[in-house]
Amino acid sequence: MSASELSMSLEEDYPEIREQVARLCADFPGDYWRDLEKQPPSGSYPTAFIEALTESGYLAALIPEEFGGAGLPIRGGAVILETLNRMGCSAAAGHAQMYTMGTILRHGSVQQKAHFLPKIASGELRLQAFGVTEPTTGSDTTQIKTKAEKTGDGYVINGQKVWTSRAQHSDLMLLLARTTPADQVEKKTHGISTFLIDLNEAQKNGCTITPIDAMINHNTCEVFFDNVPIPASALIGEEGRGFRYILDGMNAERCLTAAEAIGSGRYFIEKSVNYANERVVFNRPIGQNQGIQFPIAQGHAELEAADLMVRKACAMFDAGLPCGGEANMARLLAAEASWKCAEACFSAHGGFAFAREYDIERKWRETRLSRTAPISTNLILGYVGQHILGMPKSY
Ligand SMILES: Cc1cc2nc3c(=O)[nH]c(=O)nc-3n(C[C@H](O)[C@H](O)[C@H](O)COP(=O)(O)OP(=O)(O)OC[C@H]3O[C@@H](n4cnc5c(N)ncnc54)[C@H](O)[C@@H]3O)c2cc1C
């Protein structure tokens, strides 16, 4: 099938999944999330929420049925994450499991798939940690310094990762490390490998995980590797091709996190409209003022447009078509639109937006992240400029 033959069904929208996920979310209202945020250093993990998602099979939605998952297309996973955020929950607490497992599925050996995927699907093993970013290396992944050196029966890891979210709540970590020094490879994308690490074992053997005090409850950490031995069986696919494997997974990540941003935007629009209709100032509802109404309407319109791009990217992904451009643009547009909705909601609520019990400041802080991680909007614009529009590489 070519991209021009692709037809997108706007009706197939998984209404049952939306309804069931929304019902699950009702058990995790605003005060559940607010209480978690009170734990030092910057919040504690929503364990009960993640357990409920795991038991209901939502985190295994994209794992094929033969490995114990639901075998849904990516659009199904996107709908789940969108609904979680639309209901005021935090999809980010569990989303990595949906896309990191794709690396095992696509590039793992028969044994790795048979061993790990059913355990991830059942929740016996949590794969929530994805170690790419380092203190000196964010956007330019090829510059990572963490290295994996070959030993007799495996590798030994040295280096440091930063912003590794959920590392303290994950049994496994997908780790990107250099196996050949950068000055010994033809292209800087070569010589990087992907490993699936047993974090519980690693922490007994030189790996230390320290939480970062951050502005949102993302359970994000620094991870130090000091001569950590790992078995040869931890390598995914071929040594030196890890950068390519990670890139392969990016489109899924972009589609899923874009859907999350759509969910956040819808959360803000609903809150904004309710408040704008209800709050009376100068003897009339504030929603009657164009200064309040129009930013909400603008945010809604942009969100709907971004949602179409998310649907297109998912449809192309599910049809097996190359969709780097669409997935990136979906991510960009959804992040920007949801941020616009967040800002409109914040303004509409006046001083009450600052009161924690309204949950707006919490979701507003969370939503700002979409413009920075997992990829910053600048880097997406650079991708669009170069790969879609054919301008010189800007990064
Ligand atoms: C809460 C949180 C959770 C995270 N979770 C994870 C995780 O689980 N795993 C993980 O590996 N990482 C994670 N990250 C890291 C995240 O992916 C990086 O922060 C992000 O990729 C940007 O990298 P950086 O912060 O090093 O910014 P830098 O690469 O240092 O860039 C700084 C700024 O400069 C801009 N910039 C750089 N070069 C250019 C250019 N050529 N043109 C235009 N602009 C440019 C960037 O867009 C950015 O705005 C997380 C980050 C946060 C904040």
The ligand as a Gaussian input file, in Angstrom:
#p B3LYP/6-31G(d) Opt

LIG

0 1
 C       11.002000      14.922000      33.169000
 C       11.936000      14.348000      32.145000
 C       11.900000      12.994000      31.873000
 C       12.819000      12.430000      30.970000
 N       12.832000      11.064000      30.785000
 C       13.831000      10.511000      30.043000
 C       13.995000       9.095000      29.976000
 O       13.218000       8.322000      30.572000
 N       15.062000       8.597000      29.292000
 C       15.953000       9.397000      28.643000
 O       16.881000       8.892000      28.033000
 N       15.802000      10.766000      28.656000
 C       14.782000      11.320000      29.347000
 N       14.656000      12.704000      29.414000
 C       15.625000      13.541000      28.724000
 C       15.067000      14.233000      27.498000
 O       14.881000      13.302000      26.457000
 C       16.055000      15.357000      27.145000
 O       15.952000      16.352000      28.154000
 C       15.778000      15.949000      25.792000
 O       16.060000      14.998000      24.791000
 C       16.629000      17.207000      25.537000
 O       17.967000      16.957000      25.862000
 P       18.773000      17.977000      26.807000
 O       17.919000      18.243000      27.999000
 O       20.123000      17.431000      27.055000
 O       18.867000      19.299000      25.969000
 P       20.079000      19.715000      25.015000
 O       20.336000      18.677000      23.984000
 O       21.220000      20.143000      25.856000
 O       19.452000      20.985000      24.327000
 C       19.126000      22.170000      25.075000
 C       18.167000      23.022000      24.261000
 O       18.809000      23.428000      23.056000
 C       18.034000      23.043000      21.943000
 N       18.936000      22.672000      20.837000
 C       20.028000      21.879000      20.894000
 N       20.569000      21.775000      19.666000
 C       19.787000      22.489000      18.823000
 C       19.794000      22.754000      17.425000
 N       20.749000      22.272000      16.610000
 N       18.835000      23.532000      16.903000
 C       17.869000      24.052000      17.698000
 N       17.796000      23.824000      19.018000
 C       18.742000      23.068000      19.580000
 C       17.198000      21.860000      22.404000
 O       16.031000      21.730000      21.633000
 C       16.907000      22.253000      23.852000
 O       15.789000      23.131000      23.869000
 C       13.717000      13.272000      30.280000
 C       13.712000      14.657000      30.522000
 C       12.856000      15.186000      31.446000
 C       12.906000      16.672000      31.711000

